[in-house]
Amino acid sequence: MLGVDELGQVIHALCVAQLPEGAEFDEHSGFFEAGLTSKALTTVMVELRERGIPVTLLNFFKHQNVATLAAALSGAHG
């Protein structure tokens, strides 16, 4: 199981891969404000699930940046 920092790094990297090159994005950037679409976040969700991280698209709406999503998901891991 990943800790919150490691999980945040994974989520961040997957999100950056969905953004246009050079887009500014950090752990406190809002997913949608940064330019991520529902389709892009679905891709991130699938990649996280493939890594064994239980996440739904609703999680991205409820926890709208990497920091809060990683904290919520790491709490879900126990």
MDTraj code that builds the backbone (N, CA, C; nanometers):
import mdtraj as md
import numpy as np

residues = "MET LEU GLY VAL ASP GLU LEU GLY GLN VAL ILE HIS ALA LEU CYS VAL ALA GLN LEU PRO GLU GLY ALA GLU PHE ASP GLU HIS SER GLY PHE PHE GLU ALA GLY LEU THR SER LYS ALA LEU THR THR VAL MET VAL GLU LEU ARG GLU ARG GLY ILE PRO VAL THR LEU LEU ASN PHE PHE LYS HIS GLN ASN VAL ALA THR LEU ALA ALA ALA LEU SER GLY ALA HIS GLY".split()
xyz = np.array([
    [0.0840, -0.1185, 0.0000],
    [0.0000, 0.0000, 0.0000],
    [0.0882, 0.1244, 0.0000],
    [0.0446, 0.2206, -0.0763],
    [0.1196, 0.3450, -0.0869],
    [0.0809, 0.4418, 0.0238],
    [0.1800, 0.5163, 0.0722],
    [0.1530, 0.6241, 0.1658],
    [0.0957, 0.7424, 0.0904],
    [0.0493, 0.8421, 0.1635],
    [-0.0145, 0.9577, 0.1002],
    [0.0810, 1.0302, 0.0059],
    [0.2075, 1.0449, 0.0423],
    [0.3027, 1.1149, -0.0444],
    [0.3293, 1.0364, -0.1727],
    [0.3505, 0.9053, -0.1582],
    [0.3752, 0.8213, -0.2761],
    [0.2527, 0.8178, -0.3669],
    [0.1364, 0.8063, -0.3070],
    [0.0129, 0.8038, -0.3838],
    [-0.0059, 0.9364, -0.4565],
    [0.0233, 1.0455, -0.3878],
    [0.0142, 1.1772, -0.4499],
    [0.1062, 1.1902, -0.5697],
    [0.2260, 1.1346, -0.5588],
    [0.3205, 1.1396, -0.6713],
    [0.2684, 1.0605, -0.7905],
    [0.2085, 0.9457, -0.7632],
    [0.1525, 0.8627, -0.8704],
    [0.0367, 0.9360, -0.9385],
    [-0.0549, 0.9885, -0.8595],
    [-0.1703, 1.0610, -0.9146],
    [-0.1215, 1.1813, -0.9956],
    [-0.0268, 1.2555, -0.9394],
    [0.0263, 1.3744, -1.0073],
    [0.0848, 1.3363, -1.1435],
    [0.1680, 1.2333, -1.1457],
    [0.2317, 1.1919, -1.2710],
    [0.1286, 1.1488, -1.3753],
    [0.0271, 1.0754, -1.3319],
    [-0.0762, 1.0309, -1.4255],
    [-0.1570, 1.1485, -1.4791],
    [-0.1834, 1.2468, -1.3948],
    [-0.2574, 1.3661, -1.4386],
    [-0.1742, 1.4487, -1.5353],
    [-0.0468, 1.4697, -1.5027],
    [0.0417, 1.5484, -1.5898],
    [0.0481, 1.4851, -1.7288],
    [0.0468, 1.3529, -1.7341],
    [0.0520, 1.2835, -1.8628],
    [-0.0712, 1.3128, -1.9486],
    [-0.1802, 1.3564, -1.8865],
    [-0.3040, 1.3865, -1.9592],
    [-0.3166, 1.5337, -1.9974],
    [-0.2267, 1.6171, -1.9465],
    [-0.2311, 1.7606, -1.9745],
    [-0.1426, 1.7963, -2.0927],
    [-0.1715, 1.9080, -2.1574],
    [-0.0829, 1.9531, -2.2648],
    [0.0571, 1.9809, -2.2092],
    [0.1574, 1.9574, -2.2916],
    [0.2954, 1.9802, -2.2489],
    [0.3122, 2.1250, -2.2041],
    [0.3778, 2.1408, -2.0898],
    [0.4046, 2.2737, -2.0370],
    [0.2956, 2.3293, -1.9472],
    [0.1855, 2.2580, -1.9324],
    [0.0776, 2.3046, -1.8443],
    [0.1262, 2.3032, -1.7007],
    [0.0919, 2.4060, -1.6264],
    [0.1305, 2.4120, -1.4854],
    [0.0307, 2.3322, -1.4035],
    [0.0850, 2.2444, -1.3201],
    [-0.0007, 2.1585, -1.2402],
    [0.0778, 2.1119, -1.1194],
    [0.0242, 2.1367, -0.9998],
    [0.0875, 2.0860, -0.8784],
    [-0.0186, 2.0179, -0.7926],
    [0.0222, 1.9731, -0.6755],
    [-0.0699, 1.8926, -0.5934],
    [-0.1921, 1.9689, -0.5447],
    [-0.1879, 2.1017, -0.5508],
    [-0.3017, 2.1815, -0.5047],
    [-0.3820, 2.2424, -0.6197],
    [-0.3401, 2.2150, -0.7428],
    [-0.4149, 2.2627, -0.8597],
    [-0.5444, 2.1838, -0.8725],
    [-0.6528, 2.2526, -0.8995],
    [-0.7786, 2.1844, -0.9242],
    [-0.7702, 2.1060, -1.0540],
    [-0.8221, 1.9851, -1.0533],
    [-0.8160, 1.9017, -1.1727],
    [-0.8772, 1.9716, -1.2938],
    [-0.9985, 2.0232, -1.2769],
    [-1.0702, 2.0821, -1.3892],
    [-1.0146, 2.2199, -1.4253],
    [-0.9751, 2.2968, -1.3249],
    [-0.9153, 2.4280, -1.3508],
    [-0.7848, 2.4147, -1.4283],
    [-0.7135, 2.3054, -1.4084],
    [-0.5867, 2.2824, -1.4775],
    [-0.6080, 2.2382, -1.6218],
    [-0.7314, 2.2012, -1.6550],
    [-0.7609, 2.1616, -1.7918],
    [-0.7873, 2.0133, -1.8116],
    [-0.7921, 1.9381, -1.7031],
    [-0.8249, 1.7958, -1.7149],
    [-0.9748, 1.7813, -1.7392],
    [-1.0094, 1.6948, -1.8305],
    [-1.1496, 1.6685, -1.8629],
    [-1.1956, 1.5412, -1.7929],
    [-1.3238, 1.5180, -1.7976],
    [-1.3764, 1.3933, -1.7417],
    [-1.3148, 1.2733, -1.8132],
    [-1.2947, 1.2846, -1.9439],
    [-1.2332, 1.1757, -2.0201],
    [-1.0901, 1.1518, -1.9728],
    [-1.0131, 1.2589, -1.9525],
    [-0.8749, 1.2456, -1.9047],
    [-0.8720, 1.1841, -1.7654],
    [-0.9631, 1.2279, -1.6797],
    [-0.9660, 1.1739, -1.5433],
    [-1.0124, 1.0282, -1.5422],
    [-1.0952, 0.9901, -1.6382],
    [-1.1339, 0.8494, -1.6503],
    [-1.0111, 0.7653, -1.6838],
    [-0.9247, 0.8169, -1.7706],
    [-0.8004, 0.7472, -1.8030],
    [-0.7130, 0.7330, -1.6793],
    [-0.7017, 0.8403, -1.6009],
    [-0.6239, 0.8359, -1.4765],
    [-0.6852, 0.7339, -1.3811],
    [-0.8182, 0.7349, -1.3701],
    [-0.8876, 0.6413, -1.2816],
    [-0.8570, 0.4966, -1.3197],
    [-0.8634, 0.4662, -1.4487],
    [-0.8370, 0.3295, -1.4948],
    [-0.6933, 0.2899, -1.4609],
    [-0.5994, 0.3798, -1.4833],
    [-0.4594, 0.3492, -1.4535],
    [-0.4371, 0.3286, -1.3033],
    [-0.5054, 0.4057, -1.2204],
    [-0.4948, 0.3868, -1.0755],
    [-0.5543, 0.2521, -1.0346],
    [-0.6688, 0.2181, -1.0915],
    [-0.7311, 0.0887, -1.0608],
    [-0.6412, -0.0269, -1.1012],
    [-0.5732, -0.0120, -1.2162],
    [-0.4806, -0.1168, -1.2602],
    [-0.3653, -0.1346, -1.1620],
    [-0.3382, -0.0320, -1.0847],
    [-0.2332, -0.0379, -0.9814],
    [-0.2898, -0.0831, -0.8474],
    [-0.4170, -0.1198, -0.8453],
    [-0.4794, -0.1689, -0.7235],
    [-0.5305, -0.0603, -0.6307],
    [-0.5454, 0.0605, -0.6826],
    [-0.5937, 0.1724, -0.6006],
    [-0.7425, 0.1908, -0.6288],
    [-0.8264, 0.1673, -0.5274],
    [-0.9708, 0.1767, -0.5486],
    [-1.0159, 0.3222, -0.5587],
    [-1.0520, 0.3650, -0.6772],
    [-1.0926, 0.5033, -0.7013],
    [-1.2079, 0.5045, -0.7995],
    [-1.2952, 0.6014, -0.7839],
    [-1.4066, 0.6200, -0.8770],
    [-1.3962, 0.7603, -0.9354],
    [-1.4661, 0.7834, -1.0429],
    [-1.4671, 0.9167, -1.1020],
    [-1.5251, 1.0184, -1.0040],
    [-1.6205, 0.9751, -0.9238],
    [-1.6787, 1.0640, -0.8228],
    [-1.5718, 1.1160, -0.7262],
    [-1.4697, 1.0342, -0.6971],
    [-1.3620, 1.0793, -0.6087],
    [-1.2934, 1.2049, -0.6612],
    [-1.2804, 1.2172, -0.7939],
    [-1.2153, 1.3342, -0.8531],
    [-1.3016, 1.4595, -0.8391],
    [-1.4322, 1.4423, -0.8329],
    [-1.5217, 1.5560, -0.8134],
    [-1.5274, 1.5948, -0.6659],
    [-1.5260, 1.4954, -0.5797],
    [-1.5341, 1.5190, -0.4358],
    [-1.4029, 1.5751, -0.3803],
    [-1.2923, 1.5270, -0.4288],
    [-1.1586, 1.5684, -0.3841],
    [-1.0886, 1.6268, -0.5059],
    [-1.0954, 1.7587, -0.5215],
    [-1.0661, 1.8205, -0.6497],
    [-0.9197, 1.8540, -0.6781],
    [-0.8273, 1.8021, -0.5987],
    [-0.6855, 1.8170, -0.6327],
    [-0.6087, 1.6949, -0.5835],
    [-0.4845, 1.6854, -0.6253],
    [-0.4026, 1.5679, -0.5928],
    [-0.3887, 1.5500, -0.4422],
    [-0.3626, 1.6588, -0.3706],
    [-0.3385, 1.6495, -0.2258],
    [-0.4581, 1.5905, -0.1522],
    [-0.5779, 1.6422, -0.1798],
    [-0.6951, 1.5931, -0.1071],
    [-0.7363, 1.4538, -0.1545],
    [-0.7192, 1.4250, -0.2839],
    [-0.7523, 1.2918, -0.3334],
    [-0.6588, 1.1869, -0.2751],
    [-0.5301, 1.2163, -0.2732],
    [-0.4328, 1.1210, -0.2178],
    [-0.4600, 1.0958, -0.0696],
    [-0.4916, 1.2014, 0.0036],
    [-0.5222, 1.1847, 0.1470],
    [-0.6456, 1.0979, 0.1665],
    [-0.7483, 1.1218, 0.0868],
    [-0.8717, 1.0438, 0.0997],
    [-0.8490, 0.8976, 0.0622],
    [-0.7764, 0.8751, -0.0472],
    [-0.7543, 0.7369, -0.0915],
    [-0.6595, 0.6619, 0.0004],
    [-0.5605, 0.7293, 0.0570],
    [-0.4698, 0.6602, 0.1483],
    [-0.5440, 0.6244, 0.2762],
    [-0.6392, 0.7071, 0.3158],
    [-0.7237, 0.6752, 0.4312],
    [-0.8100, 0.5545, 0.4015],
    [-0.8542, 0.5427, 0.2752],
    [-0.9353, 0.4270, 0.2350],
    [-0.8548, 0.2997, 0.2358],
    [-0.7222, 0.3133, 0.2192],
    [-0.6354, 0.1966, 0.2249],
    [-0.6149, 0.1464, 0.3673],
    [-0.6487, 0.2300, 0.4647],
    [-0.6305, 0.1883, 0.6043],
    [-0.5021, 0.2397, 0.6515],
])
top = md.Topology()
chain = top.add_chain()
for i, resn in enumerate(residues, 1):
    res = top.add_residue(resn, chain, resSeq=i)
    for name in ("N", "CA", "C"):
        top.add_atom(name, md.element.get_by_symbol(name[0]), res)
traj = md.Trajectory(xyz[None], top)
